[in-house]
Amino acid sequence: MQPELIEKFRRIKLLLLDVDGVLTDGRIIFGSRDELKFFDVQDGLGIVLLRRAGIDSIIITAKKSKAVIRRAKEMEIKEVYQNSRNKLKIYNKILERYKIPPQEIAFIGDEIIDIPVLEKVGLSISVPDARQEVKEKVDYITRKQGGRGAVREVCDLILKTQGKWEKAIAQL
């Protein structure tokens, strides 16, 4: 990894996440009562490790789903913004609320709706199967696919570049 990219990972104090295509593989299964989504258990542990190292995560998604609320609770994510088609508006609220400079915020997105926020954060990230328009705008493209460990990959990089890996895993 280039030194300038390592430095971007070192500065992160807040991780923003899209859901479909990032925390999930993008598939949605409609059952008779609910929709089902596939989440990766390793991504969840990565987010928990970040939180224990003092780095919060926030979900910003364009869809609304009970499954997202349930999964966010399991991952110790306290803020979830659903039905958020204007993600930049939510991002600006987060900036105001947390008083964190943009260069200390990372966002993982995969779709063109994510581009306005990806262009504002200090570390912009996508998954390999993101839209080409998205991949052309980001600082880092994960090796792992969305819903298949991409978020964990990012969490591990943040923790390791910040020297917080050992402390985070010692709390398991």
C-alpha positions in Angstrom: 0.0 0.0 0.0 1.2 3.5 -0.9 2.4 5.6 2.1 -0.3 8.3 1.4 -3.0 5.6 1.5 -1.7 4.2 4.8 -1.8 7.7 6.2 -5.5 8.0 5.1 -6.3 4.8 7.0 -4.4 6.0 10.1 -6.5 9.2 10.4 -9.9 7.4 10.4 -12.1 8.0 13.5 -15.5 7.2 11.9 -16.6 4.5 9.4 -19.7 5.1 7.2 -21.2 2.1 5.5 -23.7 1.4 2.8 -25.6 -1.9 3.1 -26.6 -3.6 -0.1 -23.5 -4.5 -2.0 -21.2 -3.6 0.9 -22.4 -5.2 4.1 -24.3 -7.7 1.9 -23.6 -9.3 -1.4 -26.4 -7.2 -2.9 -28.9 -9.9 -3.2 -32.3 -9.4 -1.6 -34.7 -12.4 -1.1 -38.3 -11.6 -0.6 -40.1 -14.0 1.7 -43.8 -14.1 2.5 -43.3 -11.7 5.5 -39.9 -10.1 5.2 -37.0 -9.5 3.0 -33.8 -11.5 3.7 -30.3 -10.3 3.3 -26.9 -12.1 3.4 -24.5 -10.6 5.9 -20.9 -11.9 6.6 -20.1 -12.8 10.2 -16.5 -11.6 9.8 -17.7 -8.1 8.7 -19.7 -8.0 11.9 -16.7 -8.9 14.1 -14.6 -6.3 12.3 -17.1 -3.6 13.2 -17.2 -4.7 16.8 -13.4 -4.6 17.0 -13.4 -1.1 15.6 -15.9 0.0 18.2 -13.8 -1.5 21.0 -10.9 0.5 19.6 -12.9 3.7 19.9 -13.9 4.0 16.2 -17.7 4.2 15.6 -19.5 3.0 12.5 -22.7 4.4 11.0 -25.0 2.9 8.4 -26.4 5.0 5.6 -28.6 3.1 3.2 -31.2 4.0 0.5 -33.5 1.1 1.4 -35.4 0.3 4.6 -35.2 -3.1 6.2 -35.8 -4.7 9.6 -32.9 -7.0 8.9 -30.6 -4.0 8.8 -31.8 -2.8 12.2 -31.3 -6.2 13.7 -27.8 -6.7 12.2 -26.7 -3.2 13.3 -27.7 -3.9 16.8 -25.7 -7.1 16.8 -22.7 -5.2 15.4 -23.0 -2.5 18.1 -23.8 0.2 15.5 -25.8 2.9 17.3 -26.9 5.0 14.3 -28.6 3.7 11.2 -30.0 6.0 8.5 -32.5 4.1 6.2 -34.5 5.4 3.3 -31.6 7.8 2.7 -31.5 8.5 -1.0 -29.8 11.8 -0.4 -26.8 10.4 1.5 -24.9 13.7 1.3 -27.6 15.3 3.4 -27.1 12.6 6.1 -23.3 12.9 5.8 -23.6 16.7 6.5 -25.7 16.0 9.6 -23.1 13.5 10.8 -20.3 16.0 10.3 -22.2 18.6 12.3 -23.2 16.1 15.0 -19.8 14.5 15.5 -17.6 17.5 14.8 -15.1 15.3 13.0 -13.2 16.7 10.0 -13.9 14.9 6.7 -10.3 13.6 6.5 -11.1 11.5 9.6 -14.1 9.8 8.0 -14.1 6.7 5.7 -17.1 5.6 3.6 -17.6 2.3 1.8 -20.0 2.4 -1.1 -20.7 0.6 -4.3 -23.4 2.4 -6.3 -23.6 5.8 -8.0 -25.9 7.1 -5.2 -22.8 6.8 -3.0 -20.5 9.1 -5.1 -21.5 12.4 -3.5 -20.3 11.2 -0.1 -17.3 9.3 -1.5 -16.1 12.6 -3.0 -16.3 14.3 0.4 -14.7 11.9 2.9 -11.0 11.5 3.7 -10.9 7.8 2.7 -13.3 6.6 0.0 -13.6 2.9 -0.5 -15.5 0.5 -2.8 -15.8 -3.2 -3.4 -14.5 -4.9 -6.5 -18.0 -5.4 -8.0 -19.0 -1.7 -7.5 -20.1 0.3 -10.4 -17.2 1.4 -12.6 -18.2 5.1 -12.0 -17.7 4.5 -8.3 -14.4 2.6 -8.6 -13.0 5.5 -10.6 -13.6 7.9 -7.7 -12.3 5.9 -4.7 -9.0 5.8 -2.9 -9.2 2.0 -2.2 -10.9 -1.0 -3.7 -11.2 -4.0 -1.4 -9.9 -7.4 -2.4 -12.9 -9.0 -0.8 -16.4 -8.8 -2.3 -19.3 -6.9 -0.7 -21.0 -9.2 1.8 -18.0 -11.5 1.7 -15.5 -9.8 4.0 -14.9 -6.4 2.4 -15.9 -4.5 5.5 -13.7 -6.7 7.7 -10.8 -6.1 5.4 -11.2 -2.3 5.9 -11.7 -2.7 9.6 -8.5 -4.7 9.9 -6.6 -2.2 7.8 -7.8 0.7 10.0 -6.9 -1.1 13.2 -3.5 -2.3 12.0 -2.4 1.1 10.5 -3.4 2.8 13.7 -1.6 0.3 15.9 -4.9 -0.7 17.6 -5.1 -4.3 16.4 -3.6 -6.1 19.4 -5.6 -4.1 21.9 -8.9 -4.7 19.9 -8.4 -8.5 19.7 -7.3 -8.7 23.3 -10.8 -7.6 24.4 -12.5 -10.6 22.7 
